[in-house]
Amino acid sequence: MSAAGRAPAPSYGACAATLAATFIGLRLVGLGRWLRWSSRWTGKAEDSRQEHGAINATVRRVAVVAAFFPGRALCLEQSAAIHLLLRRRGIPVTLRLAVKPYPFSAHAWVELRGRPVNELEEAVRGFVLLPELGG
């Protein structure tokens, strides 16, 4: 299907439902299983060059929903939800997990063609990427 024929970015309600499902799923089954399970819901990867508006809208909407989320919905939960929402549209994004050894910190974000979509490139510099998980 062409980019023009695709559905618009997910609604705030869809973003909230996906964030809530991700929040619960991560706690019940862990990240690896959640990504393998949620990959069943994803669409076939297609050309995403015309999708920047939908990507930006999805990232913004998940961030707004996370700000009002009752509980912890920080980088991992938000990134896993964005990953699922964009993959469902057929956008071939990758969930990235990384650490800084000293002082220790961990971070998660989503990339499209090697560039972060929900984080500034400067913010992810200095992190050491962990191996990719399923999904």
C-alpha positions in Angstrom: 0.0 0.0 0.0 1.3 3.5 -0.8 2.2 5.9 2.0 -0.7 8.1 0.9 -3.1 5.1 1.4 -2.0 4.3 4.9 -4.0 5.1 8.0 -3.0 8.3 9.9 -0.8 8.1 13.0 -2.4 6.2 15.9 -4.8 8.1 18.1 -4.1 9.1 21.6 -6.3 6.3 22.7 -4.4 3.7 20.7 -1.1 5.1 22.1 -2.5 4.9 25.6 -3.7 1.3 25.1 -0.4 0.3 23.6 1.6 1.9 26.4 -0.6 0.2 29.0 -0.3 -3.2 27.3 3.5 -2.7 27.0 3.8 -1.6 30.7 1.9 -4.8 31.8 3.6 -7.1 29.3 7.1 -6.0 30.3 6.3 -6.8 33.9 4.6 -10.1 33.2 6.8 -11.7 30.6 10.0 -9.5 30.3 11.4 -7.6 27.4 12.6 -10.4 25.2 9.3 -12.3 25.4 7.3 -9.2 25.0 9.1 -8.2 21.8 8.8 -11.8 20.3 5.1 -11.8 21.2 4.3 -8.3 20.0 6.2 -9.0 16.7 3.2 -11.1 15.7 1.2 -7.9 15.5 3.5 -6.1 13.2 3.1 -5.4 9.5 5.4 -6.2 6.7 8.2 -3.7 6.5 7.7 -1.2 3.7 9.4 2.0 2.4 9.1 4.5 5.2 10.5 7.6 3.6 7.2 9.3 3.4 6.3 8.4 7.0 8.1 11.1 9.0 4.9 13.0 9.9 3.3 9.8 11.2 6.5 8.8 13.0 6.8 12.3 14.7 3.1 12.3 15.6 3.4 8.8 17.1 6.4 9.7 19.2 4.7 12.9 20.4 1.4 11.2 21.3 3.2 8.4 23.2 5.2 11.0 25.2 2.0 12.9 26.0 0.2 9.7 27.2 3.3 8.7 29.2 3.3 12.1 31.0 -0.2 11.3 32.4 0.4 7.5 32.8 -0.3 6.3 36.3 3.1 4.6 37.0 6.5 4.5 35.5 6.5 4.9 31.8 10.0 6.1 31.0 12.3 5.4 28.1 11.9 1.6 28.0 8.2 1.5 28.1 7.8 4.4 25.7 10.3 3.1 23.3 8.8 -0.4 23.3 5.3 1.1 22.7 6.6 3.3 19.9 8.4 0.3 18.4 5.2 -1.7 18.3 3.0 1.1 17.0 5.4 1.9 14.1 6.1 -1.7 13.3 2.4 -2.2 13.0 2.4 0.4 10.3 5.1 -1.5 8.5 7.8 1.0 9.4 11.1 -1.0 9.9 12.2 0.6 13.2 14.6 -1.0 15.6 14.5 -0.9 19.4 17.9 0.0 20.8 19.0 -0.7 24.4 22.3 0.7 25.6 24.4 1.4 28.7 27.0 3.8 29.9 29.6 2.0 32.1 30.6 5.0 34.2 28.6 6.5 35.8 26.3 3.6 35.0 23.1 4.4 33.2 20.9 2.5 30.8 18.7 3.9 28.0 16.3 2.8 25.3 15.2 4.5 22.1 13.8 3.6 18.6 15.8 4.1 15.4 14.9 4.2 11.8 17.8 3.6 9.4 20.3 4.2 12.2 18.9 7.5 13.4 16.9 7.9 16.7 13.3 8.9 16.2 12.3 9.5 19.8 15.6 10.9 21.1 18.2 13.4 20.1 21.3 12.0 18.6 23.4 13.9 21.1 21.6 12.2 24.0 22.5 8.7 22.8 26.2 9.4 22.1 28.4 7.7 24.6 26.1 4.7 25.1 27.3 1.2 24.2 24.6 -0.7 22.3 23.5 -4.0 23.6 22.8 -6.9 21.2 19.4 -6.7 19.5 16.5 -8.7 20.9 13.8 -10.4 18.9 11.2 -8.2 17.2 
